[in-house]
Amino acid sequence: MHTGGGGVADDDAALVARAREGDAAATDELYRKHLPLTVRLVRRYVSDADADDVAQRALVRGFEKLSSFRGESSFRSWLHRIAVNVALNHVRDNKRVEPRVIDEADLITNTLGTARLVAKEAKERLLRAVQDLPPKQRASVELRLFQDLSFAEVAAKMGTSEDSAKANFHHALKRLRDALEPSEGGKLG
């Protein structure tokens, strides 16, 4: 337990305890409190149109698994891990059914259009490469780069040491460089 200024975590701890006992008001309060944060988080992975639905599914999954929450991290961190997994599953599952849409601007062969198409393809390759990382490395990249967290915050969310968070992040970057490097004899920097 944190001391000095841990009011938010203490509020969540009390609400979680009450929700575990079946207190619907506590569950509703946790839901209202964490829905906006969860929507913002999943928007990093899914379209704006899907973000509300994915965030709600993540919260429902979290409340279904509330008995497995051990309190080793904050409720928010635990819930964010669930939300990221639900969002990534949504992306993976919808890749198979959604056709790739290329807007007209990307088809224009002028310099701007070509650059946009190349940038879009590079982003897609990067996101696929991130998804292929081992879970701890993927989490460190997502938390550090997509959520702009410090290594201390990454460590707290992952339930690990700061050194371990840094190591996972740097191993992930090496894997990403290797995965994204052109195969024609490029050099690692």
C-alpha positions as CSV (number, residue, x, y, z in Angstrom):
1,M,0.0,0.0,0.0
2,H,1.2,3.5,-0.8
3,T,1.4,6.1,1.9
4,G,1.1,9.8,1.5
5,G,-1.1,11.0,-1.3
6,G,-2.5,7.6,-2.3
7,G,-6.0,8.8,-2.1
8,V,-7.1,7.7,-5.6
9,A,-5.7,4.2,-5.0
10,D,-7.3,4.1,-1.6
11,D,-10.6,5.1,-3.1
12,D,-10.3,2.4,-5.7
13,A,-9.3,-0.2,-3.0
14,A,-12.4,0.6,-0.9
15,L,-14.6,0.5,-4.0
16,V,-13.1,-2.7,-5.2
17,A,-13.7,-4.3,-1.8
18,R,-17.3,-3.2,-1.8
19,A,-17.8,-4.3,-5.4
20,R,-16.4,-7.8,-4.6
21,E,-19.1,-8.0,-1.9
22,G,-21.8,-7.4,-4.5
23,D,-22.3,-3.6,-3.8
24,A,-23.8,-2.4,-7.1
25,A,-23.2,1.2,-6.2
26,A,-19.5,0.6,-5.8
27,T,-19.4,-1.2,-9.1
28,D,-21.2,1.6,-10.8
29,E,-18.9,4.2,-9.3
30,L,-15.8,2.2,-10.5
31,Y,-17.4,2.0,-13.9
32,R,-18.1,5.7,-14.2
33,K,-14.7,6.6,-12.8
34,H,-12.7,4.3,-15.1
35,L,-14.7,4.5,-18.4
36,P,-13.3,7.8,-19.7
37,L,-9.7,6.6,-19.0
38,T,-10.3,3.3,-20.6
39,V,-11.9,4.8,-23.7
40,R,-8.8,7.1,-24.1
41,L,-6.6,4.1,-23.7
42,V,-8.3,1.8,-26.2
43,R,-8.5,4.6,-28.8
44,R,-4.8,4.1,-29.2
45,Y,-5.6,0.7,-30.7
46,V,-9.0,0.8,-32.2
47,S,-11.0,3.3,-34.3
48,D,-13.0,6.1,-32.5
49,A,-16.2,4.3,-33.7
50,D,-15.2,1.1,-31.8
51,A,-13.6,2.7,-28.7
52,D,-16.7,3.0,-26.5
53,D,-17.7,-0.5,-27.2
54,V,-14.3,-2.0,-26.7
55,A,-13.8,0.0,-23.5
56,Q,-17.2,-1.2,-22.1
57,R,-16.3,-4.8,-22.9
58,A,-13.0,-4.3,-21.1
59,L,-14.7,-3.0,-18.0
60,V,-17.2,-5.8,-18.1
61,R,-14.4,-8.3,-18.4
62,G,-12.6,-6.6,-15.5
63,F,-15.7,-6.8,-13.3
64,E,-16.2,-10.4,-14.2
65,K,-12.6,-11.2,-13.2
66,L,-12.7,-8.9,-10.1
67,S,-12.1,-11.9,-7.8
68,S,-8.7,-12.5,-9.5
69,F,-7.5,-8.9,-8.7
70,R,-4.8,-9.5,-6.1
71,G,-4.0,-5.8,-5.4
72,E,-0.3,-6.2,-6.3
73,S,-0.8,-3.2,-8.6
74,S,-3.3,-0.5,-8.6
75,F,-6.8,-1.4,-9.8
76,R,-6.4,1.1,-12.6
77,S,-3.2,-0.6,-13.9
78,W,-4.8,-4.0,-13.6
79,L,-7.8,-2.7,-15.5
80,H,-5.6,-1.1,-18.2
81,R,-3.9,-4.4,-18.8
82,I,-7.3,-6.0,-19.4
83,A,-8.3,-3.1,-21.7
84,V,-5.2,-3.3,-23.8
85,N,-5.7,-7.1,-24.2
86,V,-9.4,-6.6,-25.2
87,A,-8.4,-3.9,-27.7
88,L,-5.6,-6.0,-29.2
89,N,-8.0,-8.9,-29.5
90,H,-10.5,-6.6,-31.2
91,V,-7.9,-5.4,-33.7
92,R,-6.8,-9.0,-34.4
93,D,-10.3,-10.3,-34.8
94,N,-11.5,-7.5,-37.0
95,K,-8.4,-7.6,-39.3
96,R,-9.8,-10.8,-40.7
97,V,-13.2,-9.4,-41.6
98,E,-12.6,-5.8,-42.5
99,P,-11.3,-5.1,-46.0
100,R,-8.4,-2.7,-46.2
101,V,-9.7,0.7,-47.3
102,I,-7.4,3.0,-49.2
103,D,-8.7,6.5,-49.6
104,E,-8.4,8.4,-52.8
105,A,-5.7,10.7,-51.5
106,D,-3.4,7.7,-51.0
107,L,-3.9,6.6,-54.6
108,I,-2.7,9.9,-56.0
109,T,0.8,9.4,-57.3
110,N,2.1,12.9,-56.6
111,T,4.8,13.3,-54.0
112,L,2.4,14.0,-51.1
113,G,0.2,11.0,-52.0
114,T,3.1,8.7,-52.3
115,A,4.6,9.8,-49.0
116,R,1.3,9.4,-47.3
117,L,0.9,5.8,-48.6
118,V,4.4,4.9,-47.6
119,A,3.9,6.4,-44.1
120,K,0.6,4.5,-43.8
121,E,2.2,1.2,-44.8
122,A,5.2,1.8,-42.4
123,K,2.8,2.5,-39.5
124,E,0.9,-0.7,-40.3
125,R,4.1,-2.7,-40.4
126,L,5.2,-1.2,-37.1
127,L,1.9,-2.0,-35.4
128,R,2.0,-5.6,-36.7
129,A,5.6,-5.9,-35.5
130,V,4.6,-4.6,-32.0
131,Q,1.8,-7.2,-31.9
132,D,4.3,-9.9,-32.6
133,L,6.6,-9.0,-29.7
134,P,6.6,-11.2,-26.6
135,P,3.9,-9.9,-24.1
136,K,6.2,-8.1,-21.7
137,Q,8.2,-6.4,-24.4
138,R,4.9,-5.5,-26.2
139,A,3.5,-4.0,-23.0
140,S,6.6,-2.0,-22.3
141,V,6.5,-0.5,-25.8
142,E,2.8,0.3,-25.7
143,L,3.0,1.9,-22.2
144,R,6.2,3.8,-23.0
145,L,5.5,5.0,-26.5
146,F,1.7,4.9,-26.9
147,Q,0.9,6.1,-23.4
148,D,4.0,8.2,-22.9
149,L,4.7,6.8,-19.4
150,S,8.0,7.0,-17.6
151,F,9.9,3.8,-17.0
152,A,8.9,4.0,-13.3
153,E,5.2,4.2,-14.4
154,V,5.8,1.4,-16.9
155,A,7.3,-0.7,-14.1
156,A,4.4,0.0,-11.8
157,K,1.8,-1.0,-14.4
158,M,3.7,-4.1,-15.4
159,G,4.3,-5.1,-11.8
160,T,8.1,-5.3,-12.3
161,S,11.2,-3.3,-11.4
162,E,12.2,-0.2,-13.4
163,D,15.4,-2.0,-14.6
164,S,13.3,-4.8,-15.9
165,A,10.9,-2.4,-17.7
166,K,13.9,-0.7,-19.3
167,A,15.4,-4.0,-20.4
168,N,12.1,-5.2,-21.9
169,F,11.7,-1.9,-23.7
170,H,15.2,-2.0,-25.1
171,H,14.9,-5.7,-26.2
172,A,11.7,-4.8,-27.9
173,L,13.2,-1.9,-29.8
174,K,16.0,-4.2,-31.0
175,R,13.4,-6.7,-32.2
176,L,11.4,-4.0,-33.9
177,R,14.5,-2.6,-35.7
178,D,15.3,-6.2,-36.8
179,A,11.7,-6.8,-38.0
180,L,11.4,-3.5,-39.8
181,E,14.8,-3.3,-41.3
182,P,14.9,-3.9,-45.1
183,S,16.4,-7.2,-45.9
184,E,18.9,-5.8,-48.4
185,G,22.0,-5.7,-46.1
186,G,21.0,-2.7,-44.0
187,K,23.0,-2.1,-40.8
188,L,21.8,-1.9,-37.2
189,G,22.6,1.3,-35.5
